[in-house]
């Protein structure tokens, strides 16, 4: 690992940029049920809205057992989402990751047959403020850099005493300061 010019950590050796994340998601990925590709249009393009709905259904149904299957509890939600996205990307896509280790966030970019979806991941832990405002600022910068008008902000609520995942997972719409559309997922 080395520090990037933006302050985060990056995998220094290009050989391991894909090997390390794939190794980390191997257990959650193997635990994933078969999921029909309902997120594709008739022309085979990515439909981000249908993908979001598929993820919400998947997370409500399988989130808790999959979190328990990960040996890395601190980053388990990230690994489960990446495993889900790798299933989406298989057969024509790529999941790119920007690690911001220590900042409680991770940027993902799903590219599928020319379609791109930017995703900011945040974790809400005990004693911390709701990361929504900070996440919107971070996603706004990420979207601007990619030239995209919309994306997802996924906030994994890891605070103690929360209801079951199936009861606390929902979505809302938000906008960044620059007016970019954001689907906010509370998971």
CORTABEL-V551969 format. One record per pair of residues at least 12 apart in sequence whose C-alpha atoms are under 10 Angstrom apart, sorted by the first residue. I is the first residue (numbers start at 1). J is the second residue. Records with the same first field share a line. If there is no record, write none. Layout:
I=J  J
This chain:
1=13  16  17
3=100  101
4=98  99  100
6=100
7=99  100  101
8=98  99  100  101  102  103  106
9=98  99  100  101  102
10=97  98  99  100  101
11=98  99
17=96  97
18=95  96  97
21=79  82  83  97
22=79  82  83  86
24=70  71  72  75  76  79  80  82  83
25=70  71  72  76  78  79  80  81  82  83  84  86
26=70  79  80  83
27=66  69  70  71  79  80  83
28=65  66  67  68  69  70  71  76  77  79  80  81  82  83  84
29=66  69  70  79  80  81  82  83  84  85  86  87
30=66  69  83
31=62  65  66  69  70  80  83
32=58  62  63  66  80  83  84  87
33=58  62  84
34=87
35=54  55  58  84  87  88
36=54  87  88
37=50  51  54  87  88
38=50  51  53  54  88
39=51  52  53  54  55  88
40=88  112
44=92  112  113
45=92  112  113  114  115
46=88  89  93  110  111  112  113  114  115  116  117
47=115  117
48=115  116  117  150  151  152  183
49=183
51=85  88
52=152  171  183  185
53=170  171
54=84
55=81  84  85  185
56=166  169  170  171  185  186  187
57=166  169  170
58=84  166
59=77  80  81  84  165  166  169  187
60=164  165  166  167  168  169  170  187
61=165  166
62=80  165  166
63=76  77  80  81  164  165  166  169  187
64=77  164  165  166
66=79  80
67=79  80
74=104  123  158
75=104  123
76=156
77=121  122  123  154  155  156  157  158  187
78=105  106  108  121  122  123  154  156
81=108  121  154
82=95  96  97  108  110
83=95
85=108  109  110
86=110
88=110  111  112
89=110  111  112  113
90=112
91=112  113
92=111  112  113  114
93=110  111  112  113  114  115  116
94=109  110  111  112  113  116
95=108  109  110  111  112  116  117  118
96=108  109  110  111  118
97=109  110  119
98=120
103=122  123
104=121  122  123  124  125  131
105=120  121  122  123  124  131  135  138  154  155
106=119  120  121  122  123  138  154
107=119  120  121  122  138  139  142  153
108=120  121  142  152
109=142  146  151
116=146  148  150  151
117=143  146  148  149  150  151  152
118=139  142  143  146  148  149  150  151  152  153  182
119=139  142  143  150  151  152  153  154  182  183  184
120=135  136  138  139  140  142  143  151  152  153  154  155  184
121=135  138  139  152  153  154  155  156  185
122=134  135  153  154  155  156  157  186
123=135  154  155  156  157  158  159  187
124=155  156  157  158  159  186  187
125=156  157  158  159  160
126=157  158  159  160  161
127=159
128=159
130=155  157
131=153  155  156  157
132=153  154  155  174  184  186
133=176
135=152  153  154  155  176  184
136=151  152  153  174  175  176  177  180  181  182  184
137=175  176  177  178
138=153  176
139=151  152  153  176  180  182
140=175  176  177  178  179  180  181  182
141=176  178
143=176  180  181
144=178  180
148=180  181
149=176  178  179  180  181  182
150=175  176  179  180  181  182  183
151=175  180  181  182  183  184
152=173  174  181  182  183  184  185
153=171  172  173  174  182  183  184  185  186
154=171  182  183  184  185  186  187
155=169  171  184  185  186  187
156=169  185  186  187
157=169  186  187
158=187
164=187
165=186  187
166=187
167=187
168=186  187
169=185  186  187
170=184  185  186  187
171=183  184  185  186  187
172=184  185  186
173=185
